[in-house]
Amino acid sequence: MVTPRIEINLRKIAHNAKTLKELYGSKGIDVIGVTKVVCGDTKIAEIILKSGIRILADSRISNIKKMRDAGIQAQFLLLRTIYSQANDVVNYADISLNSELSVIKELSKFAVKQDKTHKIILMVELGDLREGIMPSVLENTVKEIIKLKGIKLVGIGTNLACFGGIKPDNEKMEHLSSIAKNIEDKFKLKLKFISGGNSANYNWFMATKDVGKINNLRLGESIFLGCETLDRKPIPKLFTDAFTLIAEVIELKTKPSLPYGDIHQDAFGNTPKFHDIGEIRRALLGVGLQDVLVSGLMPISVIDILGASSDHLIVNAKQTDLKVGDTVKFNLNYGALLAAMTSPYIIKKYK
Ligand SMILES: *Cc1c(COP(=O)(O)O)cnc(C)c1O
């Protein structure tokens, strides 16, 4: 079978999606499935929808277009809206997250042109300092938005634990609830989505007695890797191994552990340092930094990763009986999964 490849266990992903939908649903929170880490993979999108999730979100319009073109029947939410893509955003996404009035005006222009109503969720900054309107100017922004033709404000949301590592706690969620209530009262409208965050909201959800007005979360990592994302702890009853990276041994030799000669920069401009542990069994695997974030790989067998270049991964094969042509399996963290799904050199194999 072709290597390197990523094996994707659709049954495990489906189980995670269904379990999370039921868990969050138990306190009235609906789940949106975020497909960006799998590049809008259509088989994975389908299995998420089969698990009962009805809205899919992606950061890239090209992924949404790919899913639509494959005939996937869902509502699509665009997570990252770009001014110059407004025409395509209106064309392919049903809903988009937004935080700039000039972009929303552009969406309005194309919505009118396409004779459509484009729905938007306004993102509110609550301290993580990635996207979002400062709460103090939110009311004024809403005032402008509701005048725009072809645009319907359907919700507000926030995103935490992405850039600043800020925890979505009771205080942040209560703040978002109160902002939502204020907008609804002030403008006499009903916000369908009060979207409290992402996979990092798990601990808050489990601990809180009252979710307030929060009725939606956008989940990627916890569906795919079965963990929350504040401490990367596994979520009970979920699979953490739905994805496995498989690489092949292309050389295996006993060699020194310490490079010899005059040490200068490596392939990536670092000056490497090594410990001398005598001669070791070194396996060279046919996968590299062009395929995967090597620091995010966790070997399933007892071997140690020593390093990597663009196309080679070097491991200490230790006491294993590995030989040339054998395969080695790895679990992946989010960064490794993102890179592996994005690399055209990694074959995607569904199980
Ligand atoms: C990526 C993303 C998500 C999903 O985050 P996970 O940690 O994978 O659950 C949710 N919301 C926004 C705005 C995102 O960009």
The ligand as a MOL file (V3000), in Angstrom:
LIG
                    3D

  0  0  0     0  0            999 V3000
M  V30 BEGIN CTAB
M  V30 COUNTS 15 15 0 0 0
M  V30 BEGIN ATOM
M  V30 1 C -10.9380 26.8620 13.7370 0
M  V30 2 C -12.0680 27.5780 14.3100 0
M  V30 3 C -12.9620 26.8990 15.1460 0
M  V30 4 C -12.7930 25.4440 15.5450 0
M  V30 5 O -11.7860 25.3450 16.5080 0
M  V30 6 P -11.4190 23.9330 17.1830 0
M  V30 7 O -10.4580 24.2890 18.2360 0
M  V30 8 O -10.8220 23.0940 16.1150 0
M  V30 9 O -12.6660 23.3730 17.7190 0
M  V30 10 C -14.0430 27.6030 15.6480 0
M  V30 11 N -14.2230 28.9130 15.3490 0
M  V30 12 C -13.3780 29.5940 14.5560 0
M  V30 13 C -13.6360 31.0280 14.2770 0
M  V30 14 C -12.2660 28.9610 14.0070 0
M  V30 15 O -11.4470 29.6450 13.2300 0
M  V30 END ATOM
M  V30 BEGIN BOND
M  V30 1 1 1 2
M  V30 2 1 2 3
M  V30 3 2 2 14
M  V30 4 1 3 4
M  V30 5 2 3 10
M  V30 6 1 4 5
M  V30 7 1 5 6
M  V30 8 2 6 7
M  V30 9 1 6 8
M  V30 10 1 6 9
M  V30 11 1 10 11
M  V30 12 2 11 12
M  V30 13 1 12 13
M  V30 14 1 12 14
M  V30 15 1 14 15
M  V30 END BOND
M  V30 END CTAB
M  END
